[in-house]
Amino acid sequence: MTSDILPVGDRLDRIRALLSGLSGPHGNGEMHVWANLGDAARMPREVFDLIEGLGVLERWYPNVPVDVPESSAELADRLAEVDVDGAVHRLIGIASTTLAYRSRGRYDRAKAAEVFGSLVRLLGHGSRWWSNTDGAGSWNPVTRHVFDTMVIGVGNGIVVTIIVFDED
């Protein structure tokens, strides 16, 4: 049975199982992963609520300016739609190396490629992807942390959000 004909609940369960090993400490920061029911129209609000719930938008020092999104609309402005290959490239990068010191990440590159290839298949044909980084070193910050990368995939009724942040 291909992922395009699996019921959405079954695909969501498989995606959650596939990504269950990613969340947790990552370098000097953390990685967080969510897979929920949703669509592209509601994605900015859902993702903003998720990262706001993490507490990564608050300032550590009230008098120090921090460039974080203050609304779901501002978050959406910081994300650029990317093609599936660009999204997978970013995902492999954040799972296989830490952001700050480029040390070994959660998975080696081969394991990361396998996991995210499966994710693409489970989200199905026509999935759409967004990121706050261009993959070449330029990014729009989405947390108060020194480094952060977010990749979001939306397909066939499912929204997957993966964010990693790190400090040097």
ROSE-4610 file (N, C-alpha, C; in Angstrom, 1 decimal, always signed):
// ROSE-4610
residu = [M/M/M/T/T/T/S/S/S/D/D/D/I/I/I/L/L/L/P/P/P/V/V/V/G/G/G/D/D/D/R/R/R/L/L/L/D/D/D/R/R/R/I/I/I/R/R/R/A/A/A/L/L/L/L/L/L/S/S/S/G/G/G/L/L/L/S/S/S/G/G/G/P/P/P/H/H/H/G/G/G/N/N/N/G/G/G/E/E/E/M/M/M/H/H/H/V/V/V/W/W/W/A/A/A/N/N/N/L/L/L/G/G/G/D/D/D/A/A/A/A/A/A/R/R/R/M/M/M/P/P/P/R/R/R/E/E/E/V/V/V/F/F/F/D/D/D/L/L/L/I/I/I/E/E/E/G/G/G/L/L/L/G/G/G/V/V/V/L/L/L/E/E/E/R/R/R/W/W/W/Y/Y/Y/P/P/P/N/N/N/V/V/V/P/P/P/V/V/V/D/D/D/V/V/V/P/P/P/E/E/E/S/S/S/S/S/S/A/A/A/E/E/E/L/L/L/A/A/A/D/D/D/R/R/R/L/L/L/A/A/A/E/E/E/V/V/V/D/D/D/V/V/V/D/D/D/G/G/G/A/A/A/V/V/V/H/H/H/R/R/R/L/L/L/I/I/I/G/G/G/I/I/I/A/A/A/S/S/S/T/T/T/T/T/T/L/L/L/A/A/A/Y/Y/Y/R/R/R/S/S/S/R/R/R/G/G/G/R/R/R/Y/Y/Y/D/D/D/R/R/R/A/A/A/K/K/K/A/A/A/A/A/A/E/E/E/V/V/V/F/F/F/G/G/G/S/S/S/L/L/L/V/V/V/R/R/R/L/L/L/L/L/L/G/G/G/H/H/H/G/G/G/S/S/S/R/R/R/W/W/W/W/W/W/S/S/S/N/N/N/T/T/T/D/D/D/G/G/G/A/A/A/G/G/G/S/S/S/W/W/W/N/N/N/P/P/P/V/V/V/T/T/T/R/R/R/H/H/H/V/V/V/F/F/F/D/D/D/T/T/T/M/M/M/V/V/V/I/I/I/G/G/G/V/V/V/G/G/G/N/N/N/G/G/G/I/I/I/V/V/V/V/V/V/T/T/T/I/I/I/I/I/I/V/V/V/F/F/F/D/D/D/E/E/E/D/D/D]
num = [1/1/1/2/2/2/3/3/3/4/4/4/5/5/5/6/6/6/7/7/7/8/8/8/9/9/9/10/10/10/11/11/11/12/12/12/13/13/13/14/14/14/15/15/15/16/16/16/17/17/17/18/18/18/19/19/19/20/20/20/21/21/21/22/22/22/23/23/23/24/24/24/25/25/25/26/26/26/27/27/27/28/28/28/29/29/29/30/30/30/31/31/31/32/32/32/33/33/33/34/34/34/35/35/35/36/36/36/37/37/37/38/38/38/39/39/39/40/40/40/41/41/41/42/42/42/43/43/43/44/44/44/45/45/45/46/46/46/47/47/47/48/48/48/49/49/49/50/50/50/51/51/51/52/52/52/53/53/53/54/54/54/55/55/55/56/56/56/57/57/57/58/58/58/59/59/59/60/60/60/61/61/61/62/62/62/63/63/63/64/64/64/65/65/65/66/66/66/67/67/67/68/68/68/69/69/69/70/70/70/71/71/71/72/72/72/73/73/73/74/74/74/75/75/75/76/76/76/77/77/77/78/78/78/79/79/79/80/80/80/81/81/81/82/82/82/83/83/83/84/84/84/85/85/85/86/86/86/87/87/87/88/88/88/89/89/89/90/90/90/91/91/91/92/92/92/93/93/93/94/94/94/95/95/95/96/96/96/97/97/97/98/98/98/99/99/99/100/100/100/101/101/101/102/102/102/103/103/103/104/104/104/105/105/105/106/106/106/107/107/107/108/108/108/109/109/109/110/110/110/111/111/111/112/112/112/113/113/113/114/114/114/115/115/115/116/116/116/117/117/117/118/118/118/119/119/119/120/120/120/121/121/121/122/122/122/123/123/123/124/124/124/125/125/125/126/126/126/127/127/127/128/128/128/129/129/129/130/130/130/131/131/131/132/132/132/133/133/133/134/134/134/135/135/135/136/136/136/137/137/137/138/138/138/139/139/139/140/140/140/141/141/141/142/142/142/143/143/143/144/144/144/145/145/145/146/146/146/147/147/147/148/148/148/149/149/149/150/150/150/151/151/151/152/152/152/153/153/153/154/154/154/155/155/155/156/156/156/157/157/157/158/158/158/159/159/159/160/160/160/161/161/161/162/162/162/163/163/163/164/164/164/165/165/165/166/166/166/167/167/167/168/168/168]
x = [+0.8/+0.0/+0.9/+0.7/+1.5/+1.0/+1.9/+1.5/+0.3/+0.2/-0.9/-2.2/-2.3/-3.7/-3.9/-2.9/-3.0/-4.0/-4.9/-5.7/-4.8/-5.2/-4.4/-4.0/-4.9/-4.5/-3.4/-3.4/-2.3/-1.0/-1.0/+0.2/+0.7/-0.2/+0.3/+0.9/+0.4/+1.0/+2.4/+2.5/+3.8/+4.8/+4.4/+5.3/+5.8/+4.9/+5.3/+6.3/+6.0/+6.9/+8.3/+8.3/+9.5/+10.4/+9.8/+10.5/+10.7/+10.2/+10.2/+11.6/+12.7/+14.0/+14.7/+14.1/+14.8/+14.8/+13.7/+13.5/+14.5/+15.0/+15.9/+17.1/+18.1/+19.3/+20.0/+20.6/+21.3/+22.4/+23.6/+24.7/+24.5/+24.6/+24.4/+22.9/+22.1/+20.7/+19.8/+18.7/+17.7/+17.1/+16.5/+15.7/+14.3/+13.3/+11.9/+11.2/+10.3/+9.6/+8.2/+7.3/+5.9/+5.3/+4.3/+3.5/+2.1/+1.3/-0.1/-1.0/-2.3/-3.2/-3.2/-3.3/-3.4/-3.1/-3.1/-2.9/-2.1/-1.7/-0.9/-1.4/-2.8/-3.4/-3.3/-3.4/-3.3/-1.9/-0.9/+0.4/+1.1/+1.1/+1.8/+1.3/+0.0/-0.6/-0.2/-0.3/+0.1/+1.5/+2.4/+3.9/+4.2/+3.7/+3.9/+3.5/+2.3/+1.9/+2.8/+3.4/+4.3/+5.6/+6.2/+7.4/+7.2/+6.1/+5.8/+5.6/+5.0/+4.9/+6.2/+7.2/+8.5/+9.2/+8.8/+9.4/+10.6/+10.8/+12.0/+11.8/+10.7/+10.5/+10.7/+10.7/+10.8/+12.3/+12.5/+13.8/+14.4/+15.7/+16.3/+16.6/+17.0/+17.3/+16.4/+15.5/+14.4/+14.9/+16.1/+16.6/+17.4/+17.7/+18.5/+17.5/+17.6/+16.7/+17.0/+15.9/+16.0/+15.1/+15.6/+14.9/+14.1/+12.9/+12.1/+10.7/+10.0/+8.7/+7.7/+6.9/+5.9/+4.5/+4.3/+3.0/+3.2/+2.1/+2.2/+2.4/+1.9/+2.1/+3.6/+4.2/+5.6/+6.5/+6.1/+6.8/+6.6/+5.5/+5.3/+6.2/+6.4/+7.2/+8.7/+9.1/+10.5/+10.7/+9.7/+9.8/+9.7/+10.5/+10.5/+10.1/+9.3/+9.0/+10.2/+10.5/+11.6/+11.1/+11.9/+11.5/+11.9/+11.4/+11.5/+13.0/+13.8/+15.2/+15.9/+15.6/+16.1/+15.7/+14.5/+14.0/+14.8/+14.9/+15.6/+17.1/+17.7/+19.1/+19.2/+18.3/+18.4/+18.1/+17.1/+16.8/+18.0/+18.6/+19.8/+20.9/+21.1/+22.1/+21.8/+20.6/+20.3/+20.3/+20.0/+20.0/+21.4/+22.3/+23.6/+24.7/+24.5/+25.5/+24.8/+25.5/+25.0/+25.2/+24.4/+24.5/+25.7/+26.1/+27.1/+28.5/+28.8/+30.2/+30.4/+29.3/+29.3/+29.8/+29.5/+29.9/+28.8/+29.1/+28.1/+26.8/+25.8/+24.4/+23.7/+22.4/+21.6/+21.8/+21.9/+22.1/+23.3/+23.8/+24.8/+24.0/+24.7/+24.1/+23.2/+23.7/+22.9/+21.6/+21.7/+20.5/+19.5/+20.0/+19.2/+18.5/+19.3/+18.7/+17.6/+17.8/+16.7/+15.5/+15.6/+14.5/+13.7/+14.4/+13.7/+13.2/+13.8/+13.2/+11.9/+11.8/+10.6/+9.5/+10.0/+9.0/+8.4/+9.2/+8.7/+7.7/+8.0/+7.0/+5.7/+5.8/+4.6/+3.8/+4.4/+3.6/+3.0/+3.6/+2.9/+3.2/+2.7/+2.8/+2.2/+2.9/+2.3/+2.6/+3.4/+3.7/+4.4/+4.3/+4.9/+5.9/+6.9/+8.0/+8.4/+8.7/+9.2/+10.4/+11.2/+12.3/+12.7/+13.3/+13.8/+15.3/+15.8/+17.2/+17.3/+18.3/+18.4/+19.4/+19.9/+20.8/+22.2/+22.5/+23.8/+24.4/+23.8/+24.3/+23.5/+22.5/+21.7/+20.4/+19.9/+18.6/+17.9/+16.6/+15.8/+15.5/+16.0/+15.8/+14.4/+14.1/+12.7/+12.7/+13.9/+14.0/+15.0/+15.1/+16.0/+17.5/+17.6/+18.9/+19.9/+21.2/+22.2/+22.0/+21.7/+21.5/+20.1/+19.4/+18.2/+17.9/+17.3/+16.8/+15.5/+14.5/+13.2/+12.9/+12.3/+11.8/+10.4/+9.5/+8.1/+7.7/+7.0/+6.4/+4.9/+4.2/+2.7/+2.3/+1.6/+1.1/-0.1/-1.1/-2.2/-2.8/-3.0/-3.6/-2.7/-1.4/-0.5/+0.5/+0.9/+1.9/+3.0/+4.2/+5.4/+6.3/+6.7/+7.5/+8.7/+9.9/+11.2/+12.0/+12.4/+13.2/+14.4/+15.5/+16.7/+17.3/+17.8/+18.5/+19.7/+20.7/+22.0/+22.6/+23.6/+24.4/+25.8/+26.6/+28.1/+28.7]
y = [-1.2/+0.0/+1.2/+2.2/+3.4/+4.4/+5.3/+6.3/+7.2/+7.4/+8.3/+7.7/+6.3/+5.8/+5.3/+5.5/+5.2/+6.2/+5.9/+6.9/+7.8/+9.1/+10.1/+9.8/+9.2/+8.8/+7.7/+6.8/+5.8/+6.5/+7.4/+8.1/+8.9/+9.6/+10.4/+9.5/+8.4/+7.5/+7.0/+6.7/+6.3/+7.4/+8.6/+9.7/+10.0/+9.9/+10.1/+9.1/+7.8/+6.7/+7.0/+7.3/+7.6/+8.7/+9.7/+10.9/+10.9/+9.8/+9.8/+9.8/+9.5/+9.5/+10.8/+11.9/+13.1/+14.1/+14.3/+15.3/+15.1/+16.2/+16.1/+17.0/+16.8/+17.6/+17.5/+18.6/+18.5/+19.6/+19.1/+20.1/+20.9/+22.2/+23.0/+23.5/+22.9/+23.3/+22.1/+22.2/+21.2/+21.0/+19.9/+19.6/+19.2/+19.8/+19.4/+19.1/+18.1/+17.6/+17.4/+17.9/+17.7/+17.2/+16.3/+15.9/+16.0/+16.8/+17.0/+17.1/+16.9/+17.1/+18.6/+19.0/+20.4/+20.6/+21.8/+22.2/+23.4/+23.8/+24.9/+26.2/+26.4/+27.7/+27.9/+26.8/+27.0/+26.8/+26.4/+26.1/+27.2/+28.5/+29.5/+29.7/+29.6/+29.8/+28.6/+27.4/+26.2/+26.2/+26.5/+26.5/+27.6/+28.8/+29.8/+29.4/+28.8/+28.3/+27.3/+26.4/+25.4/+26.0/+26.9/+27.5/+28.5/+29.1/+30.0/+29.1/+28.0/+27.0/+26.5/+26.5/+26.0/+27.1/+28.3/+29.4/+29.9/+29.7/+30.2/+31.6/+32.2/+33.5/+34.6/+34.2/+35.2/+35.6/+36.9/+37.4/+36.9/+36.5/+36.2/+37.4/+38.5/+39.7/+40.8/+41.3/+42.2/+43.4/+43.9/+45.1/+44.9/+43.6/+43.2/+42.9/+43.6/+43.3/+41.9/+41.2/+39.9/+39.9/+39.5/+39.5/+38.2/+38.1/+36.9/+37.3/+36.4/+36.8/+37.0/+38.0/+38.3/+37.9/+37.3/+36.8/+35.7/+35.0/+34.0/+34.6/+35.8/+36.5/+36.8/+37.3/+37.6/+36.3/+35.2/+34.0/+33.5/+33.6/+33.3/+34.1/+35.4/+36.2/+35.8/+35.1/+34.6/+33.3/+32.6/+31.3/+31.5/+30.7/+30.7/+29.2/+29.2/+27.8/+27.3/+26.0/+25.3/+24.1/+23.6/+22.3/+21.2/+20.0/+18.8/+18.5/+18.6/+18.3/+19.3/+20.6/+21.5/+21.2/+20.9/+20.5/+19.3/+18.3/+17.1/+17.4/+18.2/+18.6/+19.3/+20.2/+20.9/+19.9/+19.0/+18.1/+17.1/+16.6/+15.8/+16.5/+17.8/+18.6/+18.8/+19.1/+19.4/+18.1/+17.0/+15.8/+15.1/+15.5/+14.8/+15.6/+17.0/+17.8/+18.9/+19.3/+20.4/+21.7/+22.7/+24.0/+24.8/+24.8/+25.7/+25.2/+24.0/+23.5/+22.4/+22.2/+21.2/+19.8/+19.5/+18.1/+17.1/+15.9/+14.8/+15.0/+14.9/+15.1/+13.8/+13.8/+12.6/+11.4/+11.6/+10.4/+10.7/+9.6/+9.8/+10.2/+10.7/+11.2/+10.1/+8.9/+7.8/+7.5/+7.5/+7.2/+8.4/+9.6/+10.8/+10.8/+10.5/+10.4/+9.4/+8.2/+7.2/+7.7/+8.3/+8.8/+9.9/+10.8/+11.9/+11.6/+10.6/+10.0/+9.4/+8.6/+8.0/+9.1/+10.2/+11.2/+11.8/+12.1/+12.6/+11.7/+10.4/+9.4/+9.4/+9.5/+9.5/+10.7/+11.9/+13.1/+13.1/+12.4/+12.1/+13.1/+12.8/+13.6/+15.0/+16.0/+17.4/+18.0/+17.4/+18.1/+19.4/+20.3/+21.6/+21.7/+22.5/+22.6/+24.1/+24.4/+25.8/+25.7/+26.7/+26.8/+28.2/+28.5/+29.8/+30.1/+29.1/+29.2/+28.8/+29.4/+29.1/+27.9/+27.3/+26.2/+26.5/+27.8/+28.3/+29.2/+29.3/+30.1/+31.3/+31.7/+32.8/+32.3/+33.1/+32.6/+33.8/+33.6/+34.5/+33.9/+34.5/+33.8/+33.6/+32.5/+32.2/+31.9/+32.0/+31.9/+32.9/+33.0/+33.9/+33.4/+32.1/+31.5/+32.0/+31.8/+32.2/+31.6/+30.3/+29.5/+28.8/+28.8/+28.0/+27.7/+26.5/+26.1/+25.4/+25.8/+25.2/+24.7/+23.5/+23.0/+22.5/+22.8/+22.5/+21.8/+20.6/+20.0/+19.8/+20.1/+19.9/+19.1/+18.0/+17.2/+16.3/+16.3/+15.3/+15.4/+16.6/+16.7/+16.6/+16.7/+16.5/+17.7/+18.3/+19.3/+18.7/+18.7/+18.2/+19.4/+19.7/+20.8/+20.3/+20.7/+20.3/+21.5/+21.8/+22.9/+22.5/+23.1/+22.9/+24.2/+24.4/+25.6/+25.3/+26.2/+25.9/+27.2/+27.1/+28.2/+27.9/+29.0/+28.8/+29.3]
z = [+0.0/+0.0/+0.0/-0.9/-1.0/+0.0/+0.4/+1.4/+0.9/-0.5/-1.0/-0.7/-0.5/-0.3/+1.1/+2.0/+3.4/+4.0/+4.9/+5.5/+6.3/+6.4/+7.0/+8.4/+9.2/+10.6/+10.6/+9.7/+9.6/+9.2/+8.2/+7.8/+9.0/+9.7/+10.8/+11.9/+12.2/+13.1/+12.7/+11.4/+10.8/+10.9/+10.5/+10.6/+12.0/+13.0/+14.4/+14.8/+14.4/+14.8/+14.1/+12.9/+12.1/+12.7/+13.2/+13.7/+15.2/+15.9/+17.4/+18.0/+17.3/+17.8/+17.7/+17.1/+16.8/+18.0/+18.7/+19.7/+20.8/+21.4/+22.5/+22.4/+23.3/+23.3/+21.9/+21.4/+20.1/+20.2/+20.4/+20.6/+21.8/+21.8/+22.9/+22.9/+22.1/+22.0/+22.1/+21.3/+21.3/+19.9/+19.6/+18.4/+18.9/+18.2/+18.5/+17.2/+17.3/+16.1/+16.5/+15.6/+15.7/+14.4/+14.5/+13.3/+13.8/+13.1/+13.5/+12.2/+12.4/+11.3/+11.0/+9.7/+9.3/+7.8/+7.4/+6.0/+5.9/+4.7/+4.4/+4.9/+4.8/+5.2/+6.7/+7.5/+8.9/+9.5/+8.6/+9.1/+9.9/+9.4/+10.2/+11.6/+11.8/+13.1/+14.0/+13.5/+14.2/+14.6/+13.7/+13.9/+14.9/+14.8/+15.7/+17.1/+17.3/+18.6/+19.2/+18.3/+18.8/+19.3/+18.6/+19.0/+20.2/+20.2/+21.4/+22.6/+22.5/+23.6/+24.1/+23.3/+23.7/+24.6/+24.5/+25.2/+24.6/+23.3/+22.6/+22.0/+22.2/+21.7/+22.8/+24.0/+25.1/+25.2/+25.6/+25.8/+27.1/+27.1/+28.3/+29.2/+28.5/+29.2/+28.6/+29.4/+28.9/+28.1/+28.4/+27.8/+26.5/+26.2/+25.1/+23.9/+22.8/+21.7/+21.1/+20.8/+20.1/+18.9/+17.8/+16.6/+16.4/+17.0/+16.9/+16.3/+15.7/+15.2/+16.3/+16.2/+17.2/+16.9/+15.7/+15.3/+14.3/+14.0/+13.0/+11.6/+11.4/+10.1/+9.9/+11.0/+10.9/+10.7/+11.4/+11.2/+9.7/+9.1/+7.7/+6.8/+7.1/+6.3/+6.4/+7.5/+7.6/+7.0/+6.5/+5.9/+4.4/+3.7/+2.2/+1.8/+0.8/+0.3/-0.5/-0.2/-0.9/-1.5/-2.5/-3.1/-2.2/-2.5/-1.7/-1.5/-2.6/-2.5/-1.5/-1.6/-0.7/+0.8/+1.0/+2.3/+2.9/+2.1/+2.5/+2.8/+2.0/+2.2/+3.6/+3.9/+5.2/+6.3/+6.1/+7.2/+7.5/+6.4/+6.6/+7.4/+7.0/+7.7/+9.1/+9.5/+10.9/+11.8/+11.1/+11.9/+12.0/+11.1/+11.1/+11.7/+11.8/+12.4/+13.3/+14.3/+15.2/+14.5/+14.8/+14.2/+14.6/+15.9/+16.3/+16.0/+16.3/+16.2/+15.2/+14.5/+13.4/+13.8/+15.1/+15.5/+15.1/+15.4/+15.0/+15.6/+14.8/+15.2/+15.7/+15.6/+16.0/+15.2/+13.9/+12.9/+12.0/+11.5/+10.4/+9.2/+8.1/+6.9/+6.3/+6.2/+5.6/+6.3/+7.6/+8.4/+8.2/+8.3/+8.1/+6.7/+5.7/+4.3/+4.3/+4.9/+4.9/+5.7/+6.8/+7.6/+6.8/+6.3/+5.6/+4.2/+3.6/+2.4/+2.7/+3.8/+4.2/+4.5/+5.2/+5.5/+4.3/+3.2/+2.0/+1.4/+1.4/+0.8/+1.6/+2.9/+3.8/+3.7/+3.5/+3.2/+1.9/+1.0/-0.3/-1.4/-2.6/-3.8/-3.5/-4.0/-3.9/-2.5/-1.7/-0.4/-0.7/+0.3/+0.2/+1.4/+1.2/+2.2/+2.4/+3.6/+4.0/+4.9/+4.9/+5.8/+6.1/+7.2/+7.5/+7.0/+6.4/+5.9/+4.4/+3.7/+2.3/+2.1/+3.2/+3.1/+2.8/+2.6/+2.2/+3.3/+4.4/+5.5/+5.8/+5.0/+5.3/+5.9/+6.9/+7.5/+8.2/+8.4/+9.2/+10.5/+11.6/+12.9/+13.3/+13.9/+14.4/+15.9/+16.6/+18.0/+18.5/+19.9/+20.5/+20.5/+20.0/+20.0/+18.9/+19.2/+18.2/+16.8/+16.8/+15.6/+15.7/+14.6/+14.5/+13.1/+12.9/+11.5/+11.7/+10.9/+10.9/+9.5/+9.5/+8.2/+8.5/+7.6/+7.7/+6.4/+6.6/+5.4/+5.6/+4.6/+4.6/+3.4/+3.7/+2.7/+3.1/+2.3/+2.5/+3.9/+4.4/+5.7/+6.9/+6.7/+7.8/+7.7/+8.9/+9.0/+9.9/+9.4/+10.1/+10.3/+11.6/+11.9/+12.6/+12.1/+12.8/+13.0/+14.2/+14.6/+15.4/+15.1/+15.9/+16.2/+17.5/+17.8/+18.7/+18.6/+19.2/+19.7/+20.5/+21.0/+20.8/+20.7/+20.6/+21.8]
